[in-house]
Amino acid sequence: MRLGPVSQESEGNAPAVDAVLPGRIGLLVRIPVRGGLRPAALDVLNRYVDDLHEEPGTEAFLLCVDPDDADVVWLYEWFRDEASLEAHREAPLFARLMAELPDLVGDNPGIMRLDPLRLRMSSVLTAQTL
């Protein structure tokens, strides 16, 4: 088993991302938003994602919409280690998010810890410009 990031050749000889992620901390977050406010919640969350360079220990952040429930947003994020997770919780960027998001959130948000073990990302995706 590899112990760190590696590149592998894939479609079109472009490198894919393939990494083993020992010690990372992952969180799966379910955010139920108040009826009809998902666009506003996505706006807040996208601004948060745009500024994640302010949290260097936050290594990945995936923002998802629920295809079966227009009032649910899902997040998956991972942090380098426990210290990075704690720094995230104390960061001004996270404080801004917590100030902007609560009025948009409905009942019973949920957090589940799911630590990443391995990442494989297609070169097709890594070659795209968003």
N, C-alpha and C positions, 0 to 999 in steps of 0.2 A: 504494500500500500504506500502511495506517495504521501509525503508529509507537508506539502505546500503547493502553491500554484504551479501549474504546468500548462504548456500549450500543446495541442494536438492538431495535426492537419485534418481538415475535413473538406466539405464541398468546396470546389474551386481553389484548393490549396490555401485557403485563408485559415488562419489559426482559430480554433475554437477555444473557449475558456473551459478548463477542466481543473478543478481544485478540490483538494481535501481540506476540510475546515475544522481542524481540531480546536477545541476550547471556545468556539463561538457560542454566543447566546442568542437564541431566536425567540421572537414573540409573534403569535398569530392573534390579531385583534379584530373582533367583530364589533362594528359600530352601527347600531340601529339609529337612523336619523329620523327626525320628525317628518311626518307626511309631506311630500313634495319638496323637501329641502335638500335632497341629495345633491343637486347642482351647486348649491351654496357650500355644502360640506366639502365637495370635491374641489371647489375653488380654494378654500382654506387649506386643505391637505396638499394641493398642488403647489401653493406658495411655500408651504413647509418643505416639500421635496426640493424645490428650487434653491433653498438656502441650506441644504444639508451639509454643504462643505464646512459649515460652522460647527459641525459635530464630527470630527475626524474618526471617532471610534464607531460611528454608525456606518457600517460597511455596505449595507444593502437595504433597500426600502422598496417594496412592491405594493402599489396601490391598486386595488381591484374593486370592480362593481359586481354585485350579485346579480346574475342573469335571471334569477327567479323571484327577486324581491327588490323593487325599485327604491326601497327605503333602508337598504343595508349596504354598507361599504366594508370591505375587508382590507386589512393591512398585514403584510408580513415584513418584518424587519429583523436584521441581525446586527449584533455588536461584536467587536473584536474579543471582548472578555467582560467579566463582571464589573471591573472598574469603568469600562466604557459605557455599560448600561447605567451605572450610577451617575456618571458624568452627563449622560443623555437626560436623565430625570432632573438634573440640576441646571441644565443649560438654559440660557435666555431664549433660545429658539423654541424649546419645548414649552417654556412658560408662556410664550406668545401663543403657541398652539392651544394650550389649555385655557387661555383667556378668550380665544376666538371660537372654539369648537363647542363648548357646553350648551350654548343656546340652540344649537342645531341638533343635538343628540337626544334621542328618545330614551326609553327605558332599557335597562339590562345590557349595557355594553359588556363584552367579555374579552378576557385575555387568557391565552393558553401558551405556555412555554413549549416551543418546539425548536430544539437546537439543531442547526444545520450540520450535516455530516459531509456531504459532497455536493459540488455544483458542477453541472455540465451545461454550457450555453453554446448553442449553435453559432457557427461563424456567420450564418445568414443574418442572425439577429445582431451580432456584434459589428457587422459591416454596415448596418443601417444607421442613418442619421435621423434622430428624432426631431 
